[in-house]
Amino acid sequence: MSSPDYQQALGRKIAAERRRRGLSQPELAGMIDRSVAWVSQVERGVRKVDRMSVLETVATALDIPLAELAAEAPVVAAVTEEPPGAGGLRLVLSRANVLRAMLNGRHVADIGTLRARAREAWDLTHAARYTDLTELLNGLVPDLESAARAVPEDQRAEVFELLATTYQACSAALAKIGEPDAAWIAADRAMAAAERAGKPMLVAAGTFRLVFVFIAARHYEQAEETARTAAAALWPKADEGDPQAMSLWGGLTLQRAVIASRTNDPDTAYGELERAGRIAQRLGEGGGEFNTEFGPANVRLHEIAVAVELGDAGRALHAAATVDTCGLSAERQARMLIDVARAHAQRRQVRDAVAALVQAETITPEQVRGHKLVRQLVSDLLTMQDPPTSELHDLDERLTTRETR
Protein backbone atom coordinates (compact mmCIF):
# COMPACT_ATOMS: atom_id res chain seq x y z
CA MET A 1 0.00 0.00 0.00
CA SER A 2 1.31 3.48 -0.85
CA SER A 3 1.84 6.14 1.81
CA PRO A 4 -1.36 8.08 0.93
CA ASP A 5 -3.33 4.80 1.05
CA TYR A 6 -1.92 4.20 4.52
CA GLN A 7 -2.97 7.71 5.55
CA GLN A 8 -6.54 7.08 4.51
CA ALA A 9 -6.55 3.68 6.22
CA LEU A 10 -5.23 5.25 9.41
CA GLY A 11 -7.85 7.99 9.25
CA ARG A 12 -10.66 5.48 8.84
CA LYS A 13 -9.29 3.44 11.75
CA ILE A 14 -9.12 6.48 14.06
CA ALA A 15 -12.63 7.59 13.07
CA ALA A 16 -14.06 4.10 13.66
CA GLU A 17 -12.39 3.77 17.06
CA ARG A 18 -13.54 7.25 18.06
CA ARG A 19 -17.16 6.43 17.20
CA ARG A 20 -16.86 3.06 18.94
CA ARG A 21 -16.00 4.92 22.15
CA GLY A 22 -18.87 7.35 21.59
CA LEU A 23 -16.56 10.36 21.23
CA SER A 24 -17.17 13.40 19.06
CA GLN A 25 -14.31 15.00 17.13
CA PRO A 26 -14.19 17.95 19.58
CA GLU A 27 -14.04 15.52 22.52
CA LEU A 28 -11.14 13.56 20.99
CA ALA A 29 -9.38 16.79 20.08
CA GLY A 30 -9.56 17.92 23.70
CA MET A 31 -8.20 14.60 24.97
CA ILE A 32 -5.13 14.72 22.72
CA ASP A 33 -4.58 18.51 22.90
CA ARG A 34 -5.17 19.03 19.17
CA SER A 35 -7.58 21.18 17.20
CA VAL A 36 -10.87 19.81 15.85
CA ALA A 37 -9.60 20.67 12.36
CA TRP A 38 -6.53 18.49 12.96
CA VAL A 39 -8.67 15.50 13.98
CA SER A 40 -10.97 16.01 11.00
CA GLN A 41 -8.07 16.20 8.55
CA VAL A 42 -6.40 13.08 9.96
CA GLU A 43 -9.65 11.12 9.80
CA ARG A 44 -10.18 12.20 6.18
CA GLY A 45 -6.65 11.14 5.27
CA VAL A 46 -5.51 14.61 4.19
CA ARG A 47 -3.12 15.16 7.09
CA LYS A 48 -0.21 12.84 7.83
CA VAL A 49 0.68 11.67 11.34
CA ASP A 50 4.46 11.70 11.07
CA ARG A 51 5.56 11.21 14.67
CA MET A 52 5.19 8.05 16.71
CA SER A 53 4.70 10.10 19.89
CA VAL A 54 1.57 11.69 18.39
CA LEU A 55 0.26 8.32 17.29
CA GLU A 56 0.85 6.97 20.79
CA THR A 57 -1.20 9.85 22.28
CA VAL A 58 -4.10 9.06 19.95
CA ALA A 59 -3.93 5.36 20.77
CA THR A 60 -4.00 6.10 24.51
CA ALA A 61 -7.02 8.39 24.12
CA LEU A 62 -8.88 5.73 22.12
CA ASP A 63 -7.84 3.02 24.61
CA ILE A 64 -6.39 0.72 21.98
CA PRO A 65 -2.90 -0.79 21.57
CA LEU A 66 -0.46 1.41 19.68
CA ALA A 67 0.26 -1.50 17.34
CA GLU A 68 -3.29 -1.32 15.98
CA LEU A 69 -2.68 2.20 14.70
CA ALA A 70 1.01 1.78 13.85
CA ALA A 71 0.09 -1.03 11.48
CA GLU A 72 -1.91 1.48 9.44
CA ALA A 73 0.39 4.51 9.66
CA PRO A 74 3.22 5.71 7.41
CA VAL A 75 5.12 7.17 10.35
CA VAL A 76 8.30 9.00 9.31
CA ALA A 77 8.41 7.63 5.78
CA ALA A 78 11.90 7.35 4.36
CA VAL A 79 12.78 9.58 1.43
CA THR A 80 15.85 8.38 -0.38
CA GLU A 81 16.12 10.81 -3.27
CA GLU A 82 18.58 13.64 -2.75
CA PRO A 83 17.66 17.28 -3.42
CA PRO A 84 19.67 19.07 -6.12
CA GLY A 85 22.87 20.61 -4.80
CA ALA A 86 22.83 18.72 -1.50
CA GLY A 87 25.82 16.51 -2.25
CA GLY A 88 27.85 19.38 -3.66
CA LEU A 89 27.20 21.66 -0.70
CA ARG A 90 28.18 18.90 1.71
CA LEU A 91 31.45 18.51 -0.18
CA VAL A 92 32.13 22.25 0.12
CA LEU A 93 32.08 21.80 3.89
CA SER A 94 34.06 18.55 3.79
CA ARG A 95 37.19 19.89 2.14
CA ALA A 96 40.21 20.81 4.28
CA ASN A 97 40.14 24.45 3.22
CA VAL A 98 41.44 25.80 6.53
CA LEU A 99 44.40 23.42 6.59
CA ARG A 100 45.32 24.28 3.03
CA ALA A 101 45.04 27.99 3.80
CA MET A 102 47.26 27.66 6.87
CA LEU A 103 49.94 25.62 5.09
CA ASN A 104 50.13 27.22 1.67
CA GLY A 105 47.48 29.94 1.36
CA ARG A 106 49.59 32.67 -0.17
CA HIS A 107 47.38 33.73 -3.07
CA VAL A 108 44.81 36.35 -2.06
CA ALA A 109 41.90 37.31 -4.30
CA ASP A 110 40.91 40.96 -4.60
CA ILE A 111 38.76 42.02 -1.61
CA GLY A 112 36.27 43.80 -3.84
CA THR A 113 35.85 40.63 -5.92
CA LEU A 114 35.37 38.53 -2.79
CA ARG A 115 32.75 40.98 -1.54
CA ALA A 116 30.80 40.76 -4.81
CA ARG A 117 30.96 36.95 -4.83
CA ALA A 118 29.71 36.80 -1.23
CA ARG A 119 26.73 38.95 -2.23
CA GLU A 120 26.11 36.64 -5.17
CA ALA A 121 26.02 33.66 -2.80
CA TRP A 122 23.05 35.19 -1.02
CA ASP A 123 21.40 36.18 -4.33
CA LEU A 124 21.53 32.54 -5.42
CA THR A 125 20.24 31.34 -2.04
CA HIS A 126 17.30 33.74 -2.18
CA ALA A 127 16.57 32.56 -5.72
CA ALA A 128 16.75 28.88 -4.62
CA ARG A 129 19.37 28.20 -7.31
CA TYR A 130 21.25 25.66 -5.26
CA THR A 131 23.23 24.04 -8.07
CA ASP A 132 24.65 27.43 -9.10
CA LEU A 133 25.32 28.23 -5.45
CA THR A 134 27.37 25.05 -5.09
CA GLU A 135 29.47 25.98 -8.10
CA LEU A 136 30.15 29.44 -6.66
CA LEU A 137 31.02 28.19 -3.17
CA ASN A 138 33.45 25.61 -4.55
CA GLY A 139 35.79 28.48 -5.31
CA LEU A 140 34.66 31.20 -2.92
CA VAL A 141 35.02 29.31 0.38
CA PRO A 142 38.68 28.31 -0.13
CA ASP A 143 39.50 31.81 -1.43
CA LEU A 144 37.99 33.40 1.68
CA GLU A 145 39.70 30.95 4.05
CA SER A 146 43.03 31.74 2.38
CA ALA A 147 42.43 35.49 2.43
CA ALA A 148 41.48 35.44 6.12
CA ARG A 149 44.95 34.16 6.95
CA ALA A 150 47.02 36.09 4.42
CA VAL A 151 45.65 39.64 4.21
CA PRO A 152 47.14 42.45 6.33
CA GLU A 153 45.80 42.69 9.87
CA ASP A 154 43.70 45.78 9.13
CA GLN A 155 41.74 43.89 6.42
CA ARG A 156 41.27 40.64 8.32
CA ALA A 157 38.03 41.57 10.10
CA GLU A 158 36.31 42.35 6.80
CA VAL A 159 37.37 39.03 5.28
CA PHE A 160 36.08 37.11 8.31
CA GLU A 161 32.81 39.05 7.97
CA LEU A 162 32.53 37.93 4.34
CA LEU A 163 33.37 34.38 5.38
CA ALA A 164 30.62 34.46 8.02
CA THR A 165 27.96 35.69 5.58
CA THR A 166 29.04 33.10 3.01
CA TYR A 167 28.77 30.24 5.50
CA GLN A 168 25.37 31.62 6.54
CA ALA A 169 24.18 31.40 2.92
CA CYS A 170 25.46 27.83 2.74
CA SER A 171 23.68 26.96 6.00
CA ALA A 172 20.42 28.56 4.85
CA ALA A 173 20.46 26.59 1.60
CA LEU A 174 21.25 23.30 3.31
CA ALA A 175 18.48 23.79 5.88
CA LYS A 176 15.94 24.54 3.13
CA ILE A 177 16.78 21.40 1.15
CA GLY A 178 16.56 19.16 4.21
CA GLU A 179 20.21 18.71 5.18
CA PRO A 180 20.22 19.82 8.84
CA ASP A 181 23.45 18.06 9.85
CA ALA A 182 25.51 19.82 7.17
CA ALA A 183 23.60 23.07 7.76
CA TRP A 184 24.59 22.88 11.44
CA ILE A 185 28.28 22.69 10.48
CA ALA A 186 27.95 25.71 8.20
CA ALA A 187 26.09 27.72 10.86
CA ASP A 188 28.73 26.91 13.46
CA ARG A 189 31.50 28.03 11.11
CA ALA A 190 29.58 31.21 10.35
CA MET A 191 29.33 32.08 14.05
CA ALA A 192 33.04 31.37 14.62
CA ALA A 193 34.00 33.62 11.71
CA ALA A 194 31.62 36.35 12.93
CA GLU A 195 33.24 36.27 16.36
CA ARG A 196 36.69 36.61 14.80
CA ALA A 197 35.35 39.57 12.83
CA GLY A 198 34.30 41.17 16.12
CA LYS A 199 30.70 41.63 14.96
CA PRO A 200 28.11 40.77 17.67
CA MET A 201 25.16 41.28 15.32
CA LEU A 202 26.77 38.95 12.81
CA VAL A 203 27.06 36.35 15.58
CA ALA A 204 23.34 36.89 16.23
CA ALA A 205 22.67 36.35 12.52
CA GLY A 206 24.53 33.05 12.75
CA THR A 207 22.36 32.11 15.72
CA PHE A 208 19.29 32.97 13.64
CA ARG A 209 20.48 30.46 11.02
CA LEU A 210 21.14 27.87 13.71
CA VAL A 211 17.51 28.01 14.80
CA PHE A 212 16.48 27.11 11.25
CA VAL A 213 18.79 24.09 11.50
CA PHE A 214 17.20 22.89 14.73
CA ILE A 215 13.71 23.32 13.28
CA ALA A 216 14.66 21.38 10.14
CA ALA A 217 16.02 18.59 12.35
CA ARG A 218 12.84 18.69 14.51
CA HIS A 219 14.86 19.54 17.59
CA TYR A 220 12.13 21.92 18.72
CA GLU A 221 13.26 22.27 22.34
CA GLN A 222 16.75 23.27 21.21
CA ALA A 223 15.33 25.60 18.58
CA GLU A 224 13.12 27.37 21.13
CA GLU A 225 15.90 27.73 23.69
CA THR A 226 18.32 29.14 21.13
CA ALA A 227 15.73 31.54 19.70
CA ARG A 228 14.49 32.62 23.12
CA THR A 229 17.93 33.42 24.57
CA ALA A 230 19.14 35.15 21.41
CA ALA A 231 15.97 37.26 21.24
CA ALA A 232 16.34 38.22 24.90
CA ALA A 233 19.92 39.36 24.30
CA LEU A 234 18.85 41.44 21.28
CA TRP A 235 15.73 42.99 22.78
CA PRO A 236 17.28 46.07 24.45
CA LYS A 237 18.78 47.23 21.14
CA ALA A 238 15.69 46.23 19.19
CA ASP A 239 13.48 48.20 21.58
CA GLU A 240 15.72 51.24 21.09
CA GLY A 241 15.10 51.04 17.34
CA ASP A 242 18.38 49.57 16.07
CA PRO A 243 17.40 48.22 12.59
CA GLN A 244 19.79 45.28 12.70
CA ALA A 245 18.62 44.20 16.14
CA MET A 246 14.97 44.70 15.14
CA SER A 247 15.37 42.52 12.04
CA LEU A 248 17.09 39.73 13.93
CA TRP A 249 14.76 39.90 16.94
CA GLY A 250 11.77 39.85 14.60
CA GLY A 251 13.12 36.93 12.61
CA LEU A 252 13.78 34.95 15.78
CA THR A 253 10.27 35.71 17.05
CA LEU A 254 8.76 34.45 13.81
CA GLN A 255 10.78 31.27 14.23
CA ARG A 256 9.38 30.90 17.75
CA ALA A 257 5.90 31.11 16.23
CA VAL A 258 6.77 28.30 13.83
CA ILE A 259 8.18 26.19 16.66
CA ALA A 260 4.99 26.68 18.69
CA SER A 261 2.87 25.64 15.70
CA ARG A 262 4.97 22.51 15.20
CA THR A 263 4.40 21.58 18.85
CA ASN A 264 0.67 22.34 18.60
CA ASP A 265 0.58 25.44 20.79
CA PRO A 266 -1.70 27.85 18.87
CA ASP A 267 -1.94 30.48 21.61
CA THR A 268 1.84 30.87 21.77
CA ALA A 269 2.21 30.68 17.98
CA TYR A 270 -0.27 33.44 17.26
CA GLY A 271 1.02 35.47 20.21
CA GLU A 272 4.56 35.40 18.81
CA LEU A 273 3.21 36.44 15.40
CA GLU A 274 1.50 39.42 17.01
CA ARG A 275 4.70 40.47 18.81
CA ALA A 276 6.71 40.18 15.60
CA GLY A 277 4.05 42.16 13.75
CA ARG A 278 4.38 45.13 16.09
CA ILE A 279 8.14 45.33 15.54
CA ALA A 280 7.66 44.83 11.79
CA GLN A 281 5.32 47.83 11.65
CA ARG A 282 7.96 49.96 13.37
CA LEU A 283 10.67 48.75 11.01
CA GLY A 284 8.64 48.79 7.81
CA GLU A 285 9.36 46.97 4.57
CA GLY A 286 12.85 47.11 3.15
CA GLY A 287 14.55 46.46 6.50
CA GLY A 288 15.40 42.80 6.73
CA GLU A 289 19.03 43.14 7.76
CA PHE A 290 21.32 40.08 7.49
CA ASN A 291 19.09 38.51 4.80
CA THR A 292 16.26 37.92 7.25
CA GLU A 293 13.72 39.58 4.91
CA PHE A 294 11.92 40.62 8.10
CA GLY A 295 9.04 43.05 7.67
CA PRO A 296 5.22 43.17 7.61
CA ALA A 297 4.96 40.98 4.50
CA ASN A 298 7.17 38.27 5.95
CA VAL A 299 5.07 38.28 9.13
CA ARG A 300 2.03 37.54 6.96
CA LEU A 301 3.90 34.73 5.22
CA HIS A 302 4.65 33.19 8.59
CA GLU A 303 0.99 33.56 9.58
CA ILE A 304 0.13 31.40 6.57
CA ALA A 305 2.73 28.79 7.49
CA VAL A 306 1.67 28.71 11.14
CA ALA A 307 -2.04 28.47 10.30
CA VAL A 308 -1.44 25.59 7.89
CA GLU A 309 0.67 23.79 10.47
CA LEU A 310 -2.16 24.16 13.00
CA GLY A 311 -4.75 22.95 10.50
CA ASP A 312 -6.44 26.36 10.18
CA ALA A 313 -6.75 26.42 6.39
CA GLY A 314 -9.30 29.25 6.42
CA ARG A 315 -6.98 31.64 8.23
CA ALA A 316 -4.07 30.64 5.99
CA LEU A 317 -6.00 31.34 2.79
CA HIS A 318 -7.37 34.63 4.13
CA ALA A 319 -3.85 35.80 4.96
CA ALA A 320 -2.60 34.70 1.54
CA ALA A 321 -5.29 36.75 -0.18
CA THR A 322 -4.14 39.95 1.54
CA VAL A 323 -0.33 39.71 1.44
CA ASP A 324 1.88 41.55 -1.06
CA THR A 325 5.03 39.51 -1.68
CA CYS A 326 6.56 41.57 -4.50
CA GLY A 327 9.34 42.86 -2.24
CA LEU A 328 10.37 39.41 -1.02
CA SER A 329 12.82 36.95 -2.53
CA ALA A 330 11.79 34.33 -5.07
CA GLU A 331 12.44 31.61 -2.50
CA ARG A 332 10.08 33.21 0.03
CA GLN A 333 7.35 33.81 -2.58
CA ALA A 334 7.47 30.20 -3.76
CA ARG A 335 7.54 28.85 -0.19
CA MET A 336 4.38 30.82 0.56
CA LEU A 337 2.66 29.24 -2.46
CA ILE A 338 3.61 25.78 -1.21
CA ASP A 339 1.90 26.62 2.08
CA VAL A 340 -1.13 27.92 0.16
CA ALA A 341 -1.26 24.61 -1.71
CA ARG A 342 -1.16 22.77 1.63
CA ALA A 343 -4.10 24.86 2.86
CA HIS A 344 -6.13 24.04 -0.25
CA ALA A 345 -5.27 20.35 0.19
CA GLN A 346 -6.58 20.46 3.75
CA ARG A 347 -9.90 21.56 2.21
CA ARG A 348 -9.61 18.98 -0.59
CA GLN A 349 -9.49 21.79 -3.17
CA VAL A 350 -7.23 19.89 -5.52
CA ARG A 351 -7.32 22.20 -8.54
CA ASP A 352 -6.46 25.24 -6.42
CA ALA A 353 -3.63 23.34 -4.71
CA VAL A 354 -2.15 22.29 -8.04
CA ALA A 355 -2.43 25.84 -9.41
CA ALA A 356 -0.48 27.17 -6.42
CA LEU A 357 2.24 24.53 -6.84
CA VAL A 358 2.58 25.22 -10.57
CA GLN A 359 2.87 28.94 -9.87
CA ALA A 360 5.56 28.23 -7.26
CA GLU A 361 7.37 26.05 -9.78
CA THR A 362 7.55 28.89 -12.29
CA ILE A 363 9.22 31.07 -9.64
CA THR A 364 11.77 28.59 -8.22
CA PRO A 365 11.67 25.34 -10.22
CA GLU A 366 14.70 23.85 -8.45
CA GLN A 367 13.22 24.42 -5.01
CA VAL A 368 9.77 23.04 -5.85
CA ARG A 369 10.96 19.97 -7.74
CA GLY A 370 13.42 19.07 -5.00
CA HIS A 371 11.23 19.77 -1.97
CA LYS A 372 10.22 16.72 0.07
CA LEU A 373 7.06 18.48 1.24
CA VAL A 374 5.97 19.10 -2.35
CA ARG A 375 6.50 15.47 -3.33
CA GLN A 376 4.41 14.31 -0.37
CA LEU A 377 1.73 16.89 -1.12
CA VAL A 378 1.46 15.86 -4.78
CA SER A 379 1.22 12.23 -3.69
CA ASP A 380 -1.65 13.20 -1.38
CA LEU A 381 -3.40 15.16 -4.13
CA LEU A 382 -3.25 12.14 -6.44
CA THR A 383 -5.27 10.15 -3.90
CA MET A 384 -7.91 12.89 -3.74
CA GLN A 385 -8.36 13.14 -7.50
CA ASP A 386 -8.69 9.88 -9.44
CA PRO A 387 -8.15 10.14 -12.31
CA PRO A 388 -5.93 13.21 -11.96
CA THR A 389 -6.30 16.27 -14.15
CA SER A 390 -3.68 16.81 -16.82
CA GLU A 391 -2.13 19.59 -14.72
CA LEU A 392 -1.69 17.33 -11.70
CA HIS A 393 -0.45 14.45 -13.85
CA ASP A 394 2.10 16.68 -15.59
CA LEU A 395 3.32 18.10 -12.27
CA ASP A 396 3.77 14.60 -10.90
CA GLU A 397 5.66 13.63 -14.06
CA ARG A 398 8.05 16.56 -13.66
CA LEU A 399 8.74 15.61 -10.05
CA THR A 400 9.25 11.95 -10.97
CA THR A 401 11.55 12.86 -13.85
CA ARG A 402 13.75 14.92 -11.51
CA GLU A 403 13.96 12.08 -8.99
CA THR A 404 15.05 9.49 -11.56
CA ARG A 405 17.75 11.51 -13.28
Sequence and secondary structure as in RCSB ss.txt:
>XXXX:A:sequence
MSSPDYQQALGRKIAAERRRRGLSQPELAGMIDRSVAWVSQVERGVRKVDRMSVLETVATALDIPLAELAAEAPV
VAAVTEEPPGAGGLRLVLSRANVLRAMLNGRHVADIGTLRARAREAWDLTHAARYTDLTELLNGLVPDLESAARA
VPEDQRAEVFELLATTYQACSAALAKIGEPDAAWIAADRAMAAAERAGKPMLVAAGTFRLVFVFIAARHYEQAEE
TARTAAAALWPKADEGDPQAMSLWGGLTLQRAVIASRTNDPDTAYGELERAGRIAQRLGEGGGEFNTEFGPANVR
LHEIAVAVELGDAGRALHAAATVDTCGLSAERQARMLIDVARAHAQRRQVRDAVAALVQAETITPEQVRGHKLVR
QLVSDLLTMQDPPTSELHDLDERLTTRETR
>XXXX:A:secstr
  HHHHHHHHHHHHHHHHHHTT  HHHHHHHHT  HHHHHHHHTT S    HHHHHHHHHHHTS HHHHHTT  T
T       TTHHHHHHHHHS HHHHHHHH      HHHHHHHHHHHHHHHHTT HHHHHHHHHHHHHHHHHHHHH
S HHHHHHHHHHHHHHHHHHHHHHHHTT HHHHHHHHHHHHHHHHHHT HHHHHHHHHHHHHHHHHTT HHHHHH
HHHHHHHHHHHHHHHT HHHHHHHHHHHHHHHHHHHHTT HHHHHHHHHHHHHHHHHH TT  GGGT  SHHHHH
HHHHHHHHHTT HHHHHHHHHH   TTS HHHHHHHHHHHHHHHHHTT HHHHHHHHHHHHHH HHHHHH HHHH
HHHHHHHHHSSS  HHHHHHHHHHHHHHT 
